[in-house]
Amino acid sequence: MKIATYNVNGVNGRLAVLLRWLDEEQPDIACLQELRSPQERFPQKELARLGYDAIWYGQKSWNGVAILSRIGAPIETRRGLPGDPSDQQSRYIEALVANLTIGCVYLPNGNPAPGPKFDYKLSWFQRLIKYSAKLLKKGGPVILCGDFNAVPTPLDAYKPERWVGDAVFFPETRALYAKLLKQGWTDALRKKHPDEVIFTYWDYFRNAFARNAGLRMDHILMSPDIAPRLAGAEVSRHVRMWEKTSDHAPVWIELKGKPAKSRRNRV
């Protein structure tokens, strides 16, 4: 089974790139972030032509998350994080797919920092940590994936000294990411590439991709019930080279064993 996450940086503006990637790599499950699309403009029909069912949580101009599946329709289990009823930003959606719980995460960027946006980032991250603990306590295979806007260690940044003023690399951000992992989550890319310089994001400016001046902030986290099934984890760097592509590249994992039928498909 192949599971991927991809910050598309505008699902409609980069639809050709998204469809090409899905057609070429055919992940069984794909989580998308930064849709930048209202609910009614999500390209459901175009994705269905490639065999994908979808659920999504849109927002005009900003944010937005989606879960796609070609192994059974996603059964939505949560829309938005608990803990702040006033929070209307579309940053989390969760579904049951093939008996896996999949949480799609788009954590706030937090810049400029310090300031209100960084405060919101920390608050949102703390809510995620509290909720993820409940997911683990409930048990069963769970995957949290997406754009966490968190660069875990200096190894995950090109010339990390240049990022000390950015919210994605602030000590508070890295500390919360470490706290999340300590709950028992496995960072799939780091599990398979423990000492490798590996990035998932490159700015559009200053020829960053050609210089490999990137960051690793798109993550796939696995609960203890599914981590032993990890067979591979990679970044599809080549997608970042395509015309009109996102500034992020897709991240994907391979799991041992065939995907199960989702519960809705059991009659």
N, C-alpha and C positions, 0 to 999 in steps of 0.2 A: 504494500500500500504506500502511495506517495502523497504526502501532505505538504502544502506550500503556503507561504505568506508573502504578500507583495503590497507595498505602498505604491499605488498606481499614480498618485499625484494628479488626480482628475480622471474619473472613470470614463467620461464621455469624450473629453479632449484627447485622451490617449487610448481610445477604444480599439483602434487598429493594432496597437502594440499589445494590449491585453489579449485580444482574440488570437493574435499570432502566437503569443507565448503559450496560451492554453492549448492551441491546436498542436504545437510542436512538442510540448513537454507532458501534456495530458495528466496533470495531477489529479488524483482521485478526489481530494478535498483542497480547496484554495480559499484562504482568508485574505480579504482585500481591505486596505485602509486608505484614508484620505480620498474618499469618493468625490467630494466637492459637488454633490448633486442632491437636489431635493428628492424626496421619496418617489415621486411620480415620474422622475426622469431616469431612473435606473434602467440600464439596457437589458432588461430581462429576456426579451425575445431573441436578441442577438446571442446571448449566452446559451439559451435553450437550444438554438440551432447546433451548438457544439456538444449538446448532451448534458448541460449543467442545469440542475435545479438550484435555486438561490433563495436566501433570505437576506434582507439588508435593512440598515438603519441610516437613512439619509438625512442630510442637512444642507440647506441652501448655502452655497458658496464655500462652506468649510466642512472639515471633519468627515464623518461617514465611514461605516464599516459594513462588510458583507461576508457571508460564508457561502461558498459554492460547493456543490457535490455532484459527481456523476455516478455515485454508487448508492443512490437513494436520497429522497428529498430530505433536507435538513429539518429536524423537528425543533423549533425554537423553544429554548428553555429560559432565556433571560434577555432583556433589552435594557441596557444601561446598568451601571453599578448601583448597589444599594448604599445607603448611608447619607445621601443628600438629595432630598426630594426636589430641591430648587435647581439642581444641575440638569440642564436641557441639552448639553452637548452630546452629540452622537459618537461615542467613543468605545462602546463595548456591546457586543452581541454574542450570544452563546446558543449552541444547538447540540442536539444529539444526532450524530451521523455514524452509521454502521456500529452502533453501540459504543462509540467514543463520545465523550463530552468535549466539544471544541469551543474555546473562548477566543474571540477575535478582539485584539487590544489595539487601541490607538491612544497611547499615553500623551498627555499634553507636552508641548515643546518646552514651555516655561520661560522663553525669552521675551522681553529683556529681563535680566535677572541681576540683582534682586528686584522684587516688585510684586504686584498683585498676580501676574501670570505665573511667576515662579511659586508663589504661595498656593495657587490653585493646582499646579503640577504636583507639589508635595502632598497636598490634601488628597488628590485623586489617587496618587500612588499608594498612600496609606490605606485608602478605602479598598484598593485592589488587593493589597496584602491581607487585609482582614477578610475579604471575601474568598480569596484563594485558599486561605487556611480552612475555611468551611468546605470548599470543594475537596480538599485532601482528606478531611475528616469523614466526609461522606463516603469516600472510597470509589473504586472503579477507575478505569483508564481515562485520564484527562490530559488535554493539551491546551496550553495557553500560548498563543502566538500573535505576532504583529510587530508594529513599530512602537517600541517602548520609549523612544527618545531618551535612552539611557545607554551610555558608553561605559561598560563595566570596569575596565582597567586600562592603564596606559598602553598595553599591548593592542587594544582595540581602537587606537587613534593614531593617525599619521601625525608625527611631531606633536605629542600630547601637550607640550608646553604652550602651544598655540590655542588650545581649547579650554584653558583654565578659566576663562571668562564667559564660557558658554554654559547654559543651564543643563545641557545634556551630559556635561562632564563635571559638574559641580560635585563636591564631596558628599553633599546631602543626597544627590541623585544616585551616586554610586553606592552609598551606604544602604539606601532603600532597595536597590536591586540585589545587593548581597543579602539583605534581610529576607527578601522574597525567596532566593535560592535556598537559604538555610531551612526553609520550611520542608524541603525535600525534593524540590524541583531539579531536574537535570537540564542544563543548557546544552541542547543537542549539538550545535556547532562546536562548542568548546570541548564537548565529550569526544568528538571525532577528530578535532584539530586542536589539541591542548596547547601547543606552543607556536602555532602558525599565525602570522599576520594575515588576517582575513577581514575584509570590509564588506559592508552591505549598502553603503551610501557614499556618494561622491557629489560635491557641489557642482553646479553648472558652470561656475566661474573659475578663472585662473587655471584652466586646463587640468582640473583636478583629477578626472578619471585617467587621462593619459599618464599623469604622474603617480597614479595610485595614492593620491592624497585623500584618503577616505576615513570613514568611521564604521564601526560595527554597532548598530543599534536596533536592528531587526532580529528578533529572537524567536526561537521555538523552544518552549519549556515543556518538559514531560513529567508526569506524575510517576511515583514509584511503581505503580501498577502497569505502566506501559514502557518505562525506560528500558527494561531488558530486551525489548523488541527492536531497539534502534539498530538498523543495519548500515545507514549512511546518512550524512548531512553535508549539504553543499550550498554554494551561492551560484546562481546562474549569471555570472558576470557579463556574459556576452549580450544579455538583454539590455544592459546599460549602454551598449554601443549602438543600438538601433536608432533610427531617425525618430525624432519627437518622442523619445522615451522618458520615463520617470528618472528622477535623480537617485532612486533606490533600485536595487536589483532584487529579484525574487530569491527567497531562501527556501530550501526544501529538505525534507527528510524521507528516508525509506524505512518502512517497518517490515520486519519479518512476518510472514504469514499473509494469507489472502484476506481482503476486507470482508467482514461479516455483513450480512443483510441488516439494514436498519430495522428497528422494531416495528415501524409503521408498515414495512413490507411483509411482516409475518401475519398471515391470515389464519 
